[in-house]
Structures are given as C-alpha cells and as structure tokens.
Amino acid sequence: MRLDELGVKLNSTLIKAITESIEETIQLAIKALKEQKSLRQVKNPAEFLVDTIKNTLQPNTNYEQRTKMNTFNE
C-alpha cells in the first residue's frame, strides 16, 4: 500500500525520518498507522508516522491477527 492511499502527505520531516530509519521500522510504523486508522480517525497521518518511526512504536499483535482473519474471510 502506498502512503498516499493512507492519507499521508510527504513533507520534509517525514522524508528525513524515513531516510534515517531502517525498513523494518518504517514497515512497523505503517502497520501501526493502519491499525490506528481502523480504530479511530488520525488527524495527521504524516505526523503520526514521524512520531511512530522516531519512537519505534509497533502495532498490536491482535490487530495483525484480525487483519489476517479478515483477509482469510474475504
């Protein structure tokens, strides 16, 4: 999934966070953003990603399991 499909508009702060991080951290941040968007409205997806990358937050395991089940049930 592309960032613009998640409502993320690239800015200089996000670009810097992405270029200074490893791919695994970025992928985890994107998963965390998807999770939060499924639970509530995220006012600023780009800011959420920057914060998540900098703090290396991770999505809940239950969210990943729900996603797999939803994909399986489709």
PDB file of N, CA, C and O in Angstrom:
ATOM      1  N   MET A   1       0.846  -1.173   0.000  1.00  0.00           N
ATOM      2  CA  MET A   1       0.000   0.000   0.000  1.00  0.00           C
ATOM      3  C   MET A   1       0.893   1.238   0.000  1.00  0.00           C
ATOM      4  O   MET A   1       1.898   1.303   0.708  1.00  0.00           O
ATOM      5  N   ARG A   2       0.509   2.187  -0.790  1.00  0.00           N
ATOM      6  CA  ARG A   2       1.253   3.438  -0.885  1.00  0.00           C
ATOM      7  C   ARG A   2       0.841   4.381   0.231  1.00  0.00           C
ATOM      8  O   ARG A   2      -0.278   4.313   0.738  1.00  0.00           O
ATOM      9  N   LEU A   3       1.759   5.261   0.606  1.00  0.00           N
ATOM     10  CA  LEU A   3       1.482   6.200   1.697  1.00  0.00           C
ATOM     11  C   LEU A   3       0.318   7.117   1.377  1.00  0.00           C
ATOM     12  O   LEU A   3      -0.487   7.418   2.258  1.00  0.00           O
ATOM     13  N   ASP A   4       0.209   7.570   0.125  1.00  0.00           N
ATOM     14  CA  ASP A   4      -0.892   8.465  -0.210  1.00  0.00           C
ATOM     15  C   ASP A   4      -2.250   7.776  -0.079  1.00  0.00           C
ATOM     16  O   ASP A   4      -3.260   8.443   0.147  1.00  0.00           O
ATOM     17  N   GLU A   5      -2.288   6.457  -0.218  1.00  0.00           N
ATOM     18  CA  GLU A   5      -3.522   5.700  -0.033  1.00  0.00           C
ATOM     19  C   GLU A   5      -3.944   5.683   1.440  1.00  0.00           C
ATOM     20  O   GLU A   5      -5.105   5.425   1.759  1.00  0.00           O
ATOM     21  N   LEU A   6      -2.994   5.959   2.327  1.00  0.00           N
ATOM     22  CA  LEU A   6      -3.292   6.037   3.760  1.00  0.00           C
ATOM     23  C   LEU A   6      -3.536   7.480   4.202  1.00  0.00           C
ATOM     24  O   LEU A   6      -3.700   7.749   5.392  1.00  0.00           O
ATOM     25  N   GLY A   7      -3.560   8.397   3.249  1.00  0.00           N
ATOM     26  CA  GLY A   7      -3.784   9.794   3.583  1.00  0.00           C
ATOM     27  C   GLY A   7      -2.536  10.526   4.049  1.00  0.00           C
ATOM     28  O   GLY A   7      -2.624  11.597   4.649  1.00  0.00           O
ATOM     29  N   VAL A   8      -1.370   9.946   3.772  1.00  0.00           N
ATOM     30  CA  VAL A   8      -0.107  10.537   4.210  1.00  0.00           C
ATOM     31  C   VAL A   8       0.432  11.443   3.111  1.00  0.00           C
ATOM     32  O   VAL A   8       0.617  11.019   1.970  1.00  0.00           O
ATOM     33  N   LYS A   9       0.677  12.693   3.473  1.00  0.00           N
ATOM     34  CA  LYS A   9       1.307  13.634   2.551  1.00  0.00           C
ATOM     35  C   LYS A   9       2.759  13.800   2.981  1.00  0.00           C
ATOM     36  O   LYS A   9       3.052  14.184   4.114  1.00  0.00           O
ATOM     37  N   LEU A  10       3.659  13.502   2.049  1.00  0.00           N
ATOM     38  CA  LEU A  10       5.080  13.604   2.370  1.00  0.00           C
ATOM     39  C   LEU A  10       5.472  15.047   2.654  1.00  0.00           C
ATOM     40  O   LEU A  10       5.056  15.971   1.955  1.00  0.00           O
ATOM     41  N   ASN A  11       6.270  15.216   3.680  1.00  0.00           N
ATOM     42  CA  ASN A  11       6.850  16.524   3.995  1.00  0.00           C
ATOM     43  C   ASN A  11       8.310  16.293   4.367  1.00  0.00           C
ATOM     44  O   ASN A  11       8.754  15.151   4.486  1.00  0.00           O
ATOM     45  N   SER A  12       9.047  17.374   4.548  1.00  0.00           N
ATOM     46  CA  SER A  12      10.484  17.243   4.790  1.00  0.00           C
ATOM     47  C   SER A  12      10.789  16.467   6.076  1.00  0.00           C
ATOM     48  O   SER A  12      11.769  15.724   6.133  1.00  0.00           O
ATOM     49  N   THR A  13       9.964  16.634   7.096  1.00  0.00           N
ATOM     50  CA  THR A  13      10.189  15.931   8.371  1.00  0.00           C
ATOM     51  C   THR A  13       9.999  14.430   8.200  1.00  0.00           C
ATOM     52  O   THR A  13      10.795  13.637   8.703  1.00  0.00           O
ATOM     53  N   LEU A  14       8.951  14.043   7.494  1.00  0.00           N
ATOM     54  CA  LEU A  14       8.693  12.618   7.261  1.00  0.00           C
ATOM     55  C   LEU A  14       9.778  12.019   6.371  1.00  0.00           C
ATOM     56  O   LEU A  14      10.259  10.917   6.636  1.00  0.00           O
ATOM     57  N   ILE A  15      10.158  12.725   5.337  1.00  0.00           N
ATOM     58  CA  ILE A  15      11.214  12.229   4.447  1.00  0.00           C
ATOM     59  C   ILE A  15      12.505  11.997   5.234  1.00  0.00           C
ATOM     60  O   ILE A  15      13.178  10.983   5.046  1.00  0.00           O
ATOM     61  N   LYS A  16      12.844  12.934   6.109  1.00  0.00           N
ATOM     62  CA  LYS A  16      14.059  12.785   6.924  1.00  0.00           C
ATOM     63  C   LYS A  16      13.944  11.566   7.841  1.00  0.00           C
ATOM     64  O   LYS A  16      14.891  10.789   7.963  1.00  0.00           O
ATOM     65  N   ALA A  17      12.776  11.398   8.491  1.00  0.00           N
ATOM     66  CA  ALA A  17      12.584  10.255   9.388  1.00  0.00           C
ATOM     67  C   ALA A  17      12.710   8.940   8.627  1.00  0.00           C
ATOM     68  O   ALA A  17      13.291   7.978   9.129  1.00  0.00           O
ATOM     69  N   ILE A  18      12.167   8.905   7.419  1.00  0.00           N
ATOM     70  CA  ILE A  18      12.227   7.690   6.603  1.00  0.00           C
ATOM     71  C   ILE A  18      13.658   7.396   6.173  1.00  0.00           C
ATOM     72  O   ILE A  18      14.114   6.256   6.264  1.00  0.00           O
ATOM     73  N   THR A  19      14.364   8.415   5.706  1.00  0.00           N
ATOM     74  CA  THR A  19      15.728   8.182   5.215  1.00  0.00           C
ATOM     75  C   THR A  19      16.703   7.834   6.324  1.00  0.00           C
ATOM     76  O   THR A  19      17.748   7.237   6.064  1.00  0.00           O
ATOM     77  N   GLU A  20      16.378   8.200   7.559  1.00  0.00           N
ATOM     78  CA  GLU A  20      17.269   7.907   8.684  1.00  0.00           C
ATOM     79  C   GLU A  20      16.890   6.621   9.421  1.00  0.00           C
ATOM     80  O   GLU A  20      17.502   6.283  10.434  1.00  0.00           O
ATOM     81  N   SER A  21      15.888   5.906   8.917  1.00  0.00           N
ATOM     82  CA  SER A  21      15.408   4.702   9.602  1.00  0.00           C
ATOM     83  C   SER A  21      15.617   3.468   8.742  1.00  0.00           C
ATOM     84  O   SER A  21      15.803   3.552   7.528  1.00  0.00           O
ATOM     85  N   ILE A  22      15.581   2.334   9.399  1.00  0.00           N
ATOM     86  CA  ILE A  22      15.670   1.075   8.662  1.00  0.00           C
ATOM     87  C   ILE A  22      14.276   0.684   8.162  1.00  0.00           C
ATOM     88  O   ILE A  22      13.263   1.132   8.698  1.00  0.00           O
ATOM     89  N   GLU A  23      14.246  -0.140   7.146  1.00  0.00           N
ATOM     90  CA  GLU A  23      12.990  -0.525   6.505  1.00  0.00           C
ATOM     91  C   GLU A  23      12.021  -1.180   7.492  1.00  0.00           C
ATOM     92  O   GLU A  23      10.820  -0.910   7.451  1.00  0.00           O
ATOM     93  N   GLU A  24      12.527  -2.026   8.365  1.00  0.00           N
ATOM     94  CA  GLU A  24      11.654  -2.720   9.323  1.00  0.00           C
ATOM     95  C   GLU A  24      10.901  -1.723  10.204  1.00  0.00           C
ATOM     96  O   GLU A  24       9.710  -1.899  10.463  1.00  0.00           O
ATOM     97  N   THR A  25      11.585  -0.687  10.659  1.00  0.00           N
ATOM     98  CA  THR A  25      10.950   0.333  11.492  1.00  0.00           C
ATOM     99  C   THR A  25       9.864   1.058  10.712  1.00  0.00           C
ATOM    100  O   THR A  25       8.791   1.336  11.249  1.00  0.00           O
ATOM    101  N   ILE A  26      10.132   1.360   9.468  1.00  0.00           N
ATOM    102  CA  ILE A  26       9.151   2.057   8.629  1.00  0.00           C
ATOM    103  C   ILE A  26       7.929   1.172   8.396  1.00  0.00           C
ATOM    104  O   ILE A  26       6.795   1.642   8.481  1.00  0.00           O
ATOM    105  N   GLN A  27       8.159  -0.099   8.105  1.00  0.00           N
ATOM    106  CA  GLN A  27       7.040  -1.023   7.883  1.00  0.00           C
ATOM    107  C   GLN A  27       6.183  -1.173   9.144  1.00  0.00           C
ATOM    108  O   GLN A  27       4.955  -1.219   9.066  1.00  0.00           O
ATOM    109  N   LEU A  28       6.837  -1.249  10.300  1.00  0.00           N
ATOM    110  CA  LEU A  28       6.085  -1.329  11.553  1.00  0.00           C
ATOM    111  C   LEU A  28       5.282  -0.059  11.799  1.00  0.00           C
ATOM    112  O   LEU A  28       4.156  -0.122  12.294  1.00  0.00           O
ATOM    113  N   ALA A  29       5.846   1.079  11.461  1.00  0.00           N
ATOM    114  CA  ALA A  29       5.133   2.348  11.627  1.00  0.00           C
ATOM    115  C   ALA A  29       3.910   2.397  10.719  1.00  0.00           C
ATOM    116  O   ALA A  29       2.855   2.882  11.129  1.00  0.00           O
ATOM    117  N   ILE A  30       4.037   1.905   9.505  1.00  0.00           N
ATOM    118  CA  ILE A  30       2.906   1.871   8.580  1.00  0.00           C
ATOM    119  C   ILE A  30       1.820   0.940   9.105  1.00  0.00           C
ATOM    120  O   ILE A  30       0.635   1.263   9.024  1.00  0.00           O
ATOM    121  N   LYS A  31       2.214  -0.211   9.641  1.00  0.00           N
ATOM    122  CA  LYS A  31       1.226  -1.130  10.235  1.00  0.00           C
ATOM    123  C   LYS A  31       0.526  -0.476  11.417  1.00  0.00           C
ATOM    124  O   LYS A  31      -0.684  -0.624  11.583  1.00  0.00           O
ATOM    125  N   ALA A  32       1.280   0.246  12.236  1.00  0.00           N
ATOM    126  CA  ALA A  32       0.679   0.937  13.380  1.00  0.00           C
ATOM    127  C   ALA A  32      -0.307   2.005  12.905  1.00  0.00           C
ATOM    128  O   ALA A  32      -1.361   2.187  13.514  1.00  0.00           O
ATOM    129  N   LEU A  33       0.027   2.711  11.824  1.00  0.00           N
ATOM    130  CA  LEU A  33      -0.877   3.719  11.269  1.00  0.00           C
ATOM    131  C   LEU A  33      -2.153   3.064  10.758  1.00  0.00           C
ATOM    132  O   LEU A  33      -3.250   3.559  11.016  1.00  0.00           O
ATOM    133  N   LYS A  34      -2.021   1.965  10.042  1.00  0.00           N
ATOM    134  CA  LYS A  34      -3.204   1.240   9.555  1.00  0.00           C
ATOM    135  C   LYS A  34      -4.102   0.835  10.718  1.00  0.00           C
ATOM    136  O   LYS A  34      -5.324   0.964  10.650  1.00  0.00           O
ATOM    137  N   GLU A  35      -3.479   0.346  11.783  1.00  0.00           N
ATOM    138  CA  GLU A  35      -4.236  -0.067  12.958  1.00  0.00           C
ATOM    139  C   GLU A  35      -5.002   1.116  13.538  1.00  0.00           C
ATOM    140  O   GLU A  35      -6.202   1.016  13.794  1.00  0.00           O
ATOM    141  N   GLN A  36      -4.319   2.225  13.742  1.00  0.00           N
ATOM    142  CA  GLN A  36      -4.965   3.392  14.334  1.00  0.00           C
ATOM    143  C   GLN A  36      -6.075   3.929  13.442  1.00  0.00           C
ATOM    144  O   GLN A  36      -7.111   4.369  13.941  1.00  0.00           O
ATOM    145  N   LYS A  37      -5.872   3.899  12.136  1.00  0.00           N
ATOM    146  CA  LYS A  37      -6.911   4.367  11.218  1.00  0.00           C
ATOM    147  C   LYS A  37      -8.129   3.460  11.263  1.00  0.00           C
ATOM    148  O   LYS A  37      -9.246   3.917  11.026  1.00  0.00           O
ATOM    149  N   SER A  38      -7.930   2.174  11.566  1.00  0.00           N
ATOM    150  CA  SER A  38      -9.070   1.263  11.657  1.00  0.00           C
ATOM    151  C   SER A  38      -9.843   1.455  12.960  1.00  0.00           C
ATOM    152  O   SER A  38     -11.016   1.092  13.051  1.00  0.00           O
ATOM    153  N   LEU A  39      -9.181   2.026  13.967  1.00  0.00           N
ATOM    154  CA  LEU A  39      -9.802   2.217  15.275  1.00  0.00           C
ATOM    155  C   LEU A  39     -10.375   3.613  15.481  1.00  0.00           C
ATOM    156  O   LEU A  39     -11.370   3.793  16.183  1.00  0.00           O
ATOM    157  N   ARG A  40      -9.737   4.590  14.862  1.00  0.00           N
ATOM    158  CA  ARG A  40     -10.160   5.978  15.060  1.00  0.00           C
ATOM    159  C   ARG A  40      -9.615   6.832  13.930  1.00  0.00           C
ATOM    160  O   ARG A  40      -8.780   6.395  13.139  1.00  0.00           O
ATOM    161  N   GLN A  41     -10.111   8.065  13.873  1.00  0.00           N
ATOM    162  CA  GLN A  41      -9.603   8.990  12.868  1.00  0.00           C
ATOM    163  C   GLN A  41      -8.224   9.498  13.288  1.00  0.00           C
ATOM    164  O   GLN A  41      -8.025   9.895  14.436  1.00  0.00           O
ATOM    165  N   VAL A  42      -7.294   9.482  12.368  1.00  0.00           N
ATOM    166  CA  VAL A  42      -5.958  10.012  12.607  1.00  0.00           C
ATOM    167  C   VAL A  42      -5.918  11.376  11.929  1.00  0.00           C
ATOM    168  O   VAL A  42      -5.987  11.469  10.703  1.00  0.00           O
ATOM    169  N   LYS A  43      -5.806  12.442  12.735  1.00  0.00           N
ATOM    170  CA  LYS A  43      -5.877  13.798  12.188  1.00  0.00           C
ATOM    171  C   LYS A  43      -4.733  14.109  11.242  1.00  0.00           C
ATOM    172  O   LYS A  43      -4.944  14.744  10.209  1.00  0.00           O
ATOM    173  N   ASN A  44      -3.524  13.673  11.578  1.00  0.00           N
ATOM    174  CA  ASN A  44      -2.360  13.978  10.756  1.00  0.00           C
ATOM    175  C   ASN A  44      -1.530  12.707  10.573  1.00  0.00           C
ATOM    176  O   ASN A  44      -0.621  12.438  11.358  1.00  0.00           O
ATOM    177  N   PRO A  45      -1.843  11.927   9.538  1.00  0.00           N
ATOM    178  CA  PRO A  45      -1.135  10.666   9.333  1.00  0.00           C
ATOM    179  C   PRO A  45       0.382  10.827   9.189  1.00  0.00           C
ATOM    180  O   PRO A  45       1.137   9.976   9.661  1.00  0.00           O
ATOM    181  N   ALA A  46       0.833  11.897   8.551  1.00  0.00           N
ATOM    182  CA  ALA A  46       2.283  12.105   8.389  1.00  0.00           C
ATOM    183  C   ALA A  46       2.945  12.314   9.742  1.00  0.00           C
ATOM    184  O   ALA A  46       4.001  11.743  10.016  1.00  0.00           O
ATOM    185  N   GLU A  47       2.330  13.127  10.584  1.00  0.00           N
ATOM    186  CA  GLU A  47       2.875  13.358  11.933  1.00  0.00           C
ATOM    187  C   GLU A  47       2.859  12.072  12.745  1.00  0.00           C
ATOM    188  O   GLU A  47       3.803  11.787  13.481  1.00  0.00           O
ATOM    189  N   PHE A  48       1.792  11.296  12.614  1.00  0.00           N
ATOM    190  CA  PHE A  48       1.710  10.010  13.312  1.00  0.00           C
ATOM    191  C   PHE A  48       2.875   9.114  12.891  1.00  0.00           C
ATOM    192  O   PHE A  48       3.521   8.495  13.736  1.00  0.00           O
ATOM    193  N   LEU A  49       3.143   9.047  11.582  1.00  0.00           N
ATOM    194  CA  LEU A  49       4.243   8.209  11.107  1.00  0.00           C
ATOM    195  C   LEU A  49       5.589   8.687  11.637  1.00  0.00           C
ATOM    196  O   LEU A  49       6.408   7.876  12.071  1.00  0.00           O
ATOM    197  N   VAL A  50       5.822   9.989  11.605  1.00  0.00           N
ATOM    198  CA  VAL A  50       7.090  10.526  12.117  1.00  0.00           C
ATOM    199  C   VAL A  50       7.259  10.148  13.587  1.00  0.00           C
ATOM    200  O   VAL A  50       8.313   9.653  13.985  1.00  0.00           O
ATOM    201  N   ASP A  51       6.225  10.380  14.391  1.00  0.00           N
ATOM    202  CA  ASP A  51       6.302  10.038  15.817  1.00  0.00           C
ATOM    203  C   ASP A  51       6.525   8.550  16.023  1.00  0.00           C
ATOM    204  O   ASP A  51       7.308   8.137  16.878  1.00  0.00           O
ATOM    205  N   THR A  52       5.829   7.753  15.230  1.00  0.00           N
ATOM    206  CA  THR A  52       5.945   6.305  15.367  1.00  0.00           C
ATOM    207  C   THR A  52       7.335   5.823  14.961  1.00  0.00           C
ATOM    208  O   THR A  52       7.908   4.956  15.621  1.00  0.00           O
ATOM    209  N   ILE A  53       7.871   6.371  13.897  1.00  0.00           N
ATOM    210  CA  ILE A  53       9.219   5.992  13.454  1.00  0.00           C
ATOM    211  C   ILE A  53      10.239   6.399  14.514  1.00  0.00           C
ATOM    212  O   ILE A  53      11.109   5.609  14.880  1.00  0.00           O
ATOM    213  N   LYS A  54      10.129   7.634  15.005  1.00  0.00           N
ATOM    214  CA  LYS A  54      11.090   8.108  15.998  1.00  0.00           C
ATOM    215  C   LYS A  54      11.016   7.322  17.299  1.00  0.00           C
ATOM    216  O   LYS A  54      12.034   7.101  17.955  1.00  0.00           O
ATOM    217  N   ASN A  55       9.823   6.904  17.670  1.00  0.00           N
ATOM    218  CA  ASN A  55       9.630   6.179  18.929  1.00  0.00           C
ATOM    219  C   ASN A  55       9.573   4.671  18.724  1.00  0.00           C
ATOM    220  O   ASN A  55       9.390   3.918  19.681  1.00  0.00           O
ATOM    221  N   THR A  56       9.728   4.230  17.484  1.00  0.00           N
ATOM    222  CA  THR A  56       9.649   2.822  17.094  1.00  0.00           C
ATOM    223  C   THR A  56       8.499   2.091  17.764  1.00  0.00           C
ATOM    224  O   THR A  56       8.685   1.036  18.370  1.00  0.00           O
ATOM    225  N   LEU A  57       7.301   2.669  17.647  1.00  0.00           N
ATOM    226  CA  LEU A  57       6.097   2.012  18.155  1.00  0.00           C
ATOM    227  C   LEU A  57       5.742   0.870  17.224  1.00  0.00           C
ATOM    228  O   LEU A  57       6.097   0.883  16.045  1.00  0.00           O
ATOM    229  N   GLN A  58       5.039  -0.120  17.759  1.00  0.00           N
ATOM    230  CA  GLN A  58       4.671  -1.273  16.969  1.00  0.00           C
ATOM    231  C   GLN A  58       3.174  -1.502  17.073  1.00  0.00           C
ATOM    232  O   GLN A  58       2.561  -1.154  18.082  1.00  0.00           O
ATOM    233  N   PRO A  59       2.576  -2.089  16.031  1.00  0.00           N
ATOM    234  CA  PRO A  59       1.152  -2.395  16.088  1.00  0.00           C
ATOM    235  C   PRO A  59       0.890  -3.513  17.087  1.00  0.00           C
ATOM    236  O   PRO A  59       1.779  -4.304  17.403  1.00  0.00           O
ATOM    237  N   ASN A  60      -0.336  -3.566  17.573  1.00  0.00           N
ATOM    238  CA  ASN A  60      -0.732  -4.642  18.481  1.00  0.00           C
ATOM    239  C   ASN A  60      -0.762  -5.964  17.732  1.00  0.00           C
ATOM    240  O   ASN A  60      -1.136  -6.008  16.561  1.00  0.00           O
ATOM    241  N   THR A  61      -0.379  -7.017  18.388  1.00  0.00           N
ATOM    242  CA  THR A  61      -0.416  -8.345  17.787  1.00  0.00           C
ATOM    243  C   THR A  61      -1.841  -8.716  17.397  1.00  0.00           C
ATOM    244  O   THR A  61      -2.059  -9.329  16.352  1.00  0.00           O
ATOM    245  N   ASN A  62      -2.810  -8.352  18.228  1.00  0.00           N
ATOM    246  CA  ASN A  62      -4.210  -8.670  17.930  1.00  0.00           C
ATOM    247  C   ASN A  62      -4.653  -8.040  16.622  1.00  0.00           C
ATOM    248  O   ASN A  62      -5.426  -8.645  15.879  1.00  0.00           O
ATOM    249  N   TYR A  63      -4.176  -6.833  16.326  1.00  0.00           N
ATOM    250  CA  TYR A  63      -4.540  -6.176  15.072  1.00  0.00           C
ATOM    251  C   TYR A  63      -4.040  -6.993  13.890  1.00  0.00           C
ATOM    252  O   TYR A  63      -4.771  -7.203  12.923  1.00  0.00           O
ATOM    253  N   GLU A  64      -2.804  -7.451  13.965  1.00  0.00           N
ATOM    254  CA  GLU A  64      -2.250  -8.245  12.872  1.00  0.00           C
ATOM    255  C   GLU A  64      -3.039  -9.541  12.700  1.00  0.00           C
ATOM    256  O   GLU A  64      -3.264  -9.978  11.572  1.00  0.00           O
ATOM    257  N   GLN A  65      -3.455 -10.151  13.787  1.00  0.00           N
ATOM    258  CA  GLN A  65      -4.236 -11.381  13.706  1.00  0.00           C
ATOM    259  C   GLN A  65      -5.605 -11.102  13.096  1.00  0.00           C
ATOM    260  O   GLN A  65      -6.090 -11.891  12.284  1.00  0.00           O
ATOM    261  N   ARG A  66      -6.248  -9.967  13.483  1.00  0.00           N
ATOM    262  CA  ARG A  66      -7.545  -9.598  12.910  1.00  0.00           C
ATOM    263  C   ARG A  66      -7.412  -9.357  11.416  1.00  0.00           C
ATOM    264  O   ARG A  66      -8.282  -9.758  10.643  1.00  0.00           O
ATOM    265  N   THR A  67      -6.334  -8.709  11.002  1.00  0.00           N
ATOM    266  CA  THR A  67      -6.114  -8.422   9.590  1.00  0.00           C
ATOM    267  C   THR A  67      -5.991  -9.716   8.803  1.00  0.00           C
ATOM    268  O   THR A  67      -6.570  -9.852   7.725  1.00  0.00           O
ATOM    269  N   LYS A  68      -5.237 -10.667   9.341  1.00  0.00           N
ATOM    270  CA  LYS A  68      -5.086 -11.953   8.671  1.00  0.00           C
ATOM    271  C   LYS A  68      -6.419 -12.680   8.585  1.00  0.00           C
ATOM    272  O   LYS A  68      -6.730 -13.278   7.555  1.00  0.00           O
ATOM    273  N   MET A  69      -7.216 -12.637   9.659  1.00  0.00           N
ATOM    274  CA  MET A  69      -8.521 -13.291   9.653  1.00  0.00           C
ATOM    275  C   MET A  69      -9.457 -12.616   8.657  1.00  0.00           C
ATOM    276  O   MET A  69     -10.194 -13.295   7.942  1.00  0.00           O
ATOM    277  N   ASN A  70      -9.434 -11.283   8.606  1.00  0.00           N
ATOM    278  CA  ASN A  70     -10.290 -10.570   7.650  1.00  0.00           C
ATOM    279  C   ASN A  70      -9.910 -10.921   6.221  1.00  0.00           C
ATOM    280  O   ASN A  70     -10.783 -11.093   5.370  1.00  0.00           O
ATOM    281  N   THR A  71      -8.630 -11.027   5.954  1.00  0.00           N
ATOM    282  CA  THR A  71      -8.174 -11.400   4.618  1.00  0.00           C
ATOM    283  C   THR A  71      -8.602 -12.816   4.297  1.00  0.00           C
ATOM    284  O   THR A  71      -9.037 -13.107   3.183  1.00  0.00           O
ATOM    285  N   PHE A  72      -8.478 -13.698   5.281  1.00  0.00           N
ATOM    286  CA  PHE A  72      -8.876 -15.096   5.102  1.00  0.00           C
ATOM    287  C   PHE A  72     -10.383 -15.214   4.825  1.00  0.00           C
ATOM    288  O   PHE A  72     -10.805 -16.025   4.000  1.00  0.00           O
ATOM    289  N   ASN A  73     -11.178 -14.409   5.513  1.00  0.00           N
ATOM    290  CA  ASN A  73     -12.638 -14.496   5.396  1.00  0.00           C
ATOM    291  C   ASN A  73     -13.174 -13.852   4.117  1.00  0.00           C
ATOM    292  O   ASN A  73     -14.345 -14.041   3.789  1.00  0.00           O
ATOM    293  N   GLU A  74     -12.357 -13.106   3.396  1.00  0.00           N
ATOM    294  CA  GLU A  74     -12.840 -12.437   2.180  1.00  0.00           C
ATOM    295  C   GLU A  74     -12.991 -13.362   1.031  1.00  0.00           C
ATOM    296  O   GLU A  74     -13.387 -12.939  -0.055  1.00  0.00           O
TER     297      GLU A  74
END
